[in-house]
Amino acid sequence: MPPRISPTVRQLRLGIELRKMRELAGMTPLDMAAAIGIDVSKVSQMEKGKSGISAERLRSWASAAKCTSTALVDALANQAQERGKRWFDEYRGRLPNGFLDIAEMEHYASGLVNWATTYVPGLLQTSAYASAVFSRIKPPLPRHELDTRTAFRIMRQQFAFDGRPYVAYLHEAALRMQFGGPAVLRTQLLSLLDDSQRAGVHIRAIPFSVETFPGAGENLAIAFGKVPELDTAQIDQTPGPQFMQAEAELNMYRNMVAEVEGTALTPERSRDFIYGIIKELEG
């Protein structure tokens, strides 16, 4: 098969893990090629995510690299065997790749955490709120693009909330930002109260009264992999989502979320807090 032109973030991640495994063993690409019986150019393509790797060859790669983590090798082997179309593939070519990469990250996660300071996370947005967020993009999006992005965001929710653990830490600033105006925000906050009753969903608020919070204020997501080594952190940026997989970066964001957890209201108190903002809007 010809090399992939645009590997997904998940395909790139598999290549990164292959390279990391090889480098930890002190092997050159030529060493690995000789050990598993392939051309050295194929090693490079696999490590760049431009070429797939079978589960059997991945296990040979891990054996040659003396990788002793059975759980990691099993998780990577399962990842190498992923085939078939996913629900979000039908949007390929209609949306920026970053949208599809986020959906792919969520699709394979064993659990998700959001930490939001500026707006309600996409997985919790109503259609009107999502449309209002996308309407703020400059220059303005054509109507058909705005509608496609909004529909895609709502579709993500249908597949994310399937009983897997999901925790959203929402700063009061995100709960009060009036995208679309007071009526849209009121409906959005009522929707948060409904979502907080879903199985596995925990919504926790951080009031302005909390003296400080960690980080620079970006909206953050952490997707947990089958093993901790395969966790992914993602932050929203104006040019598009940024994904981080390096252990040092992951530890920084894990620690940030742990600090937020220590200051956030309990789910029960958070519901009361959100309800209080709704009553202010109605007043």
Disulfide bonds with the S-S distance in Angstrom:
none
